[in-house]
């Protein structure tokens, strides 16, 4: 089992969620996130004054998948989350972490069946 954490643009959430649902991924956690990397923030105008915002709004998706579905999940997120044909700086990142156990609280099922 693996935990796939995808940091994506907020405007791409609907497309990523829809693509994952079509592939059979029906469970995920969605969190608002703030971050910065190569985009270096932005300088918006507010009431005629510029101010520097170092943290940009992102969406964090946490998806637990069985080992045989990890690559497919990553491919789907990559295809749906890019903002251009080749992608752009700020489109996001995907992290894959090992999961040692999972427990379904409603049924007490453990392991890959709980995912």
Beta strands, then each sheet from edge to edge (+ up, - down):
strand 1: 2-8
strand 2: 29-35
strand 3: 42-46
strand 4: 49-53
strand 5: 56-65
strand 6: 92-98
strand 7: 103-104
strand 8: 109-110
sheet 1: 2+ 5- 1+ 6-
sheet 2: 3+ 4-
sheet 3: 7+ 8-
end
